[in-house]
Amino acid sequence: MFHSSLLIFCLTVILVAAGPCDIYASGNTPCVAAHSTTRALYNTYSGPLYQIKRASDNATSTVSSLTAGGVANASAQDSFCAGTTCAITTIFDQSGKGNHLTRAPAGGAAPGPDNLAPARGAPVMLNGKKAYGVFIAPGTGYRNDATNGIAVGDAAEGLYAVFDGTHFNGDCCFDYGNAETTNTDPGNGRMEAIYFGSARGKNGTKKGTGDGPWIMADLENGLFSGGNRTTNPSSPSMTSRFVTAVVKGEPGHWAIRGGDAASGELRTFFSGARPSGGYNPMQKEGAIILGIGGDNSDRGRGTFYEGVMTSGFPSDATENKVQANIVAAAYATGS
């Protein structure tokens, strides 16, 4: 006889085992890019998370998860980098699309190539296990201009990222997401990336309540906390140590959501029509950036732990399940 308690147990195991990209796939919005230096984002993924280079001899090593669907093997990095320093050279795409991130080249706003992040710059704990994030200082950035499956034009997509809520500035641009393939600024609507920081508008106009940082969308030539460039009173300063940031868009409509990555649920800060002035329809180009703007504006700072890009516009319900998974990962400060 099949007892209801056994059914509940089985469903619980399935829910716990599912990674963020398994959840997105179940919502018919599969990941087309999945980046993390802290953990696997699929429950069966056991491949490489990131590559590091050692300063003492320029040798490289690949860091994978301890188990399929598990936390990164930080001890392997510590052993490889003992007595010297290491930098993160590649952040591997777990989606199977090959959308890996490497050192960003020069762009219209800054020369290059950009700096690489120090491998031990952002220690963190996940469920009591040590891992490392990507510590972005000004001048540091990663990029892929030749992607596969990333949204272009006005196609729908979703993005989320987990950031350090205490590491930011008000300069341009600590971004993760969709950008130009030319590393230049060809005009409005060519990007759809998550921005995290305290940047203000002209004349010091705040983008949300408090003094920031805020979750915004970098749509090129504009950081948007809502439907236009003015203050969005529904956009709060994100004061938690770890932040989940969400931006998603589809033809004629887009949204910003966010929350504490260590507890609680996501809230919607904006959901509505695209801005006027070249943002409807969008003209996304499909490159991927981390830590920089689309034209290689590299003056921002922040810390990235994990993030994905999807094909299609995820539902709030799907994102809420992803947030529950992030909370269950139990991000905590590391030393």
N, C-alpha and C positions, 0 to 999 in steps of 0.2 A: 504494500500500500504506500502511495506517495504522499507524505505528510506535507501540510502547508508550511510547517517550520523549515523543512528541507528546501522547499521552493524559495522561501525568503532568503535562506542562506546562500543558495546558488545565485540568486539575483544580486545579492550583496557582493559576492565574490566577483561577478562580472563587472559590476559598477566600479569596484575598487581597482580591478585590473585594467580597465580601459584608460588609455592615455588621452591627452587632449586631442590628438589627431584621430584616434579611434572614435571619439565623441563627435568630432566634426564630420567624419565619414558617415556615421549613423544618421546625421542630420542632412545628408545629401549635399554637403558643402566640404568636400575633401581638402586636406592640406595639399598645397602645391609647393610650399617651402616650409621647413620646420627646423629652426635653429635653436640650439641650447648647448651651453658648456656645463650645465649642472645636472642634466638628466635626459633619459630617453623620453620622447614624446609620443611613442607608440608602445603598446604593451608588449609587443614581440620584438621591438628593435634592440639589437645588440651590436650594431655597427659603430663606426667611429663618431665621436661627438666633435672633437677639435684636434688640431695639430699644433704642437709647440716647437720652437727652435731654441736651442741652448746657446748662450752667448760664448761660452768657453771654447767651443769647437764647431759651432754652426750645425751640429747634428740635430735631427728632427725626431719627434716621437708622436705617436697618435694616442689620444686618450679616449677610451670607450667607457661604457657603463659597466658597473660591477656585475650586473645581471641583466637579462632582457627586460626592458621596461624600467630599469633601475637608475640609481644615482651614479654620477661619474666616478671613475676610479681616481680620486684625488691623490691617493698614496702613490700611484704610479707616476704622476706628475712630480710629486715631492721628491721621489727617489731620483728621477731623471734630472731634476734641476738642483739637486743638492750641491751646495758650494758655489753656485753660479746663479745667473738670472736666465729666465726664459721669457719668450714673447709668444703670443697666440698668432699663428700665421694663417690658419684656415679654420672657419667654423663650418662644419659639414651640414649639408641638407639631409635630413632624415626621411624626407618624403619619397625618395627614389627618383626625383626629377633632376638631380644633379645641380641644384641651385646653391652651390657652395659660396661662401663669402671669403674673400681674400683682401689683401691690402688695397685700399682705394687709390686709383691713379689721380693725376692732376685734373683739375676742372676749371671752369670759368672763374670761380671765386677764389681759388687758392692753388698754389703749385702742389706738386706731389712727387713721388707717392707719399701717402699719409703714413703716420707712425703706426706701429703695431701696439696693441694693448699688452701690458705686463701680465704674465700668466698667473702671478700670485697677487694681483692688485685688488681682488675683490673676493676674499674668502667668505663662505656662507655655509650654513648647515641645512640639510634637508632630511627630515625624520632622523635627526641625530647623526647623520653622515656628512662628512666634509666634502665641499665642492668649491668651485671657483667660478665667479662671473666674469664679465668682460668690462674692465674698468676703462672708460673713455675719458681721456684728458683732451683739452684743446689740441688740435693737430692730429688726432687719431681717427681713423675711419676704415670701414670695410665696404666692399661693393661687389656686385656682379652685374655687368652690362649685357651679358649674353645668356638670358634665362630661358627656361622652358616651362610653359603653362601658366605664367603669371598674367594677370588681367591687363589688357591693353584697351585703349579707346575708352568707351563708356561701359565696359563689361563689369559685372558685379564681382565684388571680392570682400573678404573680411580679414581683419588683422587683430591680433592681440600681442601684448608683450608684458613681461614682468620686469620692473625696474626697481632700483634703489630709490626710495622716496626722499632720501636725504642728500643725494649727490646730484646736483643740477646747477645751472646758472641761467641767466637771462639772455644769453647770446645765441646766435644761429649756428648750427641747428643740431640738437641731439635728436635724431630721427631714427625710426625703423619702418621700412616699408617700400612702397612702389615709387620709382623715380625715373628720371630721364636716362636714356641709353647713351646720350652724347656728353654727359658730365657738364652740360651747360644749362642755361636758363632760356629756353625758346619761347616761354610764355605761360600764361595762366592755365591751370587745369591739367598740367603735364605730370603731376605727382598726386599720390594719395598715401601719405605716410603718417605714422603716429609721431607727434612731437611731445616731449616732456621737458618742462622747464618753466621759468618765470618771465619769459619774454613778454614785453608789453607792446601796445600799439603806438601809433604816433602820439606825441605829446604826453607820453607816459600812461596812456589809457590801459587800465587793467583788463585782462581777458576774462577774469572771473572774480569770485569773492576772495577776500583776503589778499595776501601778497604772493600767492603761488607756493609751490609749482602747480601748474595746471596741465591737464591732458588736452591736447589740441590736435588738429589735423593740419599737416603741411600740404597744401594743395598747389604750391608754387606761387610765389609772390603774394603770399598771405598765409598767416597762421590763424586758423579759425577755431574758436571755442563754441561757436554756434552758427547760425545761418548767415552771419555777416561778420565784419571785422570789429564790431563793437563789443563791449562787455557782455558776457552771458551770465546773468545773476544765478543761473542754475548750475554753473560750473564751479565747484568748490576747490579750494586749495587742498592738495592731497598731502596730508600730514602723517600718513602711516609710514613705517620703516620700509615696507615692501608694497608696491603698487601694481595692480593689474590695470592695464590701459587697453581700451578697445576702440578701434575706428573701423567702420564698414560703410560701403557705398554700393548703390545700384543706380540705374538710370533715373534721374530726377530726384533721388532721395539718398540721404546718408545719415549716420548717427555716430555719436560719441558716448561711450559708457566707461565706467571705471569703478574701482573699489580697492579695499585692503586685500592684498594678496595672501595675507596670513589668517584672515578671519572675515566672516560675513559674506554678503552677496554683492553683486554688481548693481549699480544704479545707472539710469540713463540720464545723461546731462544735456543731450540734444538729440532730437530726431525730427527731420524735416526736409524741406526742399534744398536743392543745391544753391550755392550763392550765385548771384548774377555776375556778369563781367568776365565771361570766358570759362566758367566752371560748369556750365550745363549746355551741351553735354561735355563730359570730361574727355580728355585726350591723353590718357595715361600711356606711358611708353614701356613699362614692364621691367625696368631694372630694379635691383634690390639694393638698399643702402642701410648701413648701421653706423650711427654716431655722427653723421654728416648730413648736409642738405643736398639737394639734387645736383647743384652746381659745385659740389665739394666745399660748400661753406663749412668750415671745420673749427669754429670757435666754441661750440657747445661742449658740455661735459655731462656725464651720466654713467650709470652702470646698468648693463643688460644681462639678464639671466636666461630668459627663454622667450621665444616668440614664433608665431606662424603667420602664414598668408594662405587664404583659402580660395578655391574656385567657387563662386556663387556667394550670395548674401546670407550669412548665417542668421538663424532665428535667435531671438532673445533667449528662448528656452534652451537652445543648444549652448549658447555662451554661458548661461547660468550653470549648466552641468560642467563646462570647462572650468569655470571659477571654483566650483566645489572640488574638482580634481586638484587645482592649484593649491587651495587651502589644505587639502589632505596631504600635499607634499611637505607641508610644515616647514616653510622657509623660516629661518631664524639666523640671527647674527653669528658670524664666525670670527675667529681671531687670527 
